[in-house]
Amino acid sequence: MDLQTFRDSFSNTQPPAGLSNQAKALWHAGKGDWDRAHQIVQDLPDKFSSQVHAFLHRQEGDVSNANYWYDQAGSKMPLLSLEQEWEQLTERAISG
């Protein structure tokens, strides 16, 4: 799946079948459902989930919490727009 196909699926009520949890969270975030996106990744222990979790808190405007989760992911808050970060994370999540 490519990024445009992923975006096109926003017209659906559910994310496409076969997506990882991180991709599902980013799908919900892309549709503006922050709460559902957060529910999906908040308890996942891997670094990529922590990166997505950090992005969600950055999107929410909770920079302190975002920085905590970026640290858990072993990274720093990127010098990107929210849209650019969402695209990078989504491309990683859907590329398998």
C-alpha positions as CSV (number, residue, x, y, z in Angstrom):
1,M,0.0,0.0,0.0
2,D,1.3,3.5,-0.8
3,L,0.6,6.7,1.1
4,Q,-2.1,7.9,-1.3
5,T,-4.0,4.7,-1.1
6,F,-3.8,4.9,2.7
7,R,-5.2,8.5,2.6
8,D,-7.9,7.4,0.2
9,S,-9.1,4.8,2.7
10,F,-10.1,7.7,5.1
11,S,-13.4,7.6,3.4
12,N,-14.0,4.2,5.0
13,T,-15.3,3.8,8.5
14,Q,-12.6,1.2,9.4
15,P,-8.9,1.0,8.5
16,P,-7.8,-1.4,5.7
17,A,-7.4,-5.0,6.8
18,G,-4.0,-6.3,7.6
19,L,-2.5,-3.1,9.0
20,S,-0.1,-3.1,11.9
21,N,-1.2,-1.5,15.2
22,Q,1.0,1.5,14.5
23,A,-0.5,1.9,11.0
24,K,-4.0,1.6,12.5
25,A,-3.2,4.3,15.0
26,L,-1.8,6.6,12.3
27,W,-4.9,5.9,10.2
28,H,-7.2,7.1,13.1
29,A,-4.9,10.1,13.7
30,G,-5.1,11.0,10.0
31,K,-8.9,10.9,10.3
32,G,-8.8,13.1,13.4
33,D,-9.7,10.5,15.9
34,W,-6.8,11.1,18.4
35,D,-8.4,9.2,21.2
36,R,-8.7,6.0,19.2
37,A,-5.2,6.4,17.9
38,H,-3.9,6.8,21.4
39,Q,-5.8,3.8,22.7
40,I,-4.1,1.6,20.1
41,V,-0.5,2.5,20.8
42,Q,-0.4,3.7,24.5
43,D,0.5,0.3,25.9
44,L,2.6,-1.2,23.1
45,P,6.2,-1.6,24.4
46,D,8.3,-1.3,21.2
47,K,10.2,1.7,20.1
48,F,8.2,2.4,16.9
49,S,5.0,2.4,19.0
50,S,6.7,4.9,21.3
51,Q,7.6,7.0,18.3
52,V,3.9,7.0,17.2
53,H,2.8,7.7,20.8
54,A,5.2,10.7,20.9
55,F,3.8,12.0,17.7
56,L,0.3,11.8,19.0
57,H,1.2,13.8,22.2
58,R,3.0,16.3,20.0
59,Q,-0.2,16.5,17.8
60,E,-2.2,17.0,21.0
61,G,0.1,19.9,22.0
62,D,1.5,18.1,25.1
63,V,5.1,18.7,24.4
64,S,6.4,17.5,27.7
65,N,4.7,14.1,27.3
66,A,5.7,14.0,23.7
67,N,9.4,14.5,24.7
68,Y,9.1,11.6,27.2
69,W,7.8,9.3,24.5
70,Y,10.4,10.4,22.0
71,D,13.0,9.6,24.7
72,Q,11.4,6.1,25.1
73,A,11.7,5.6,21.3
74,G,15.4,6.6,21.5
75,S,14.8,9.8,19.4
76,K,14.2,13.5,19.7
77,M,11.2,15.6,18.5
78,P,11.8,16.1,14.8
79,L,12.1,19.5,13.2
80,L,9.3,18.7,10.9
81,S,5.7,19.8,10.6
82,L,3.1,17.5,12.1
83,E,2.0,16.6,8.6
84,Q,5.5,15.7,7.6
85,E,6.1,13.6,10.7
86,W,2.8,11.8,10.2
87,E,3.7,11.1,6.6
88,Q,7.1,9.7,7.6
89,L,5.7,7.5,10.3
90,T,2.9,6.3,8.1
91,E,5.2,5.4,5.2
92,R,7.3,3.4,7.7
93,A,4.2,1.7,9.1
94,I,2.7,0.7,5.8
95,S,5.9,-0.4,4.1
96,G,6.0,-3.5,6.2
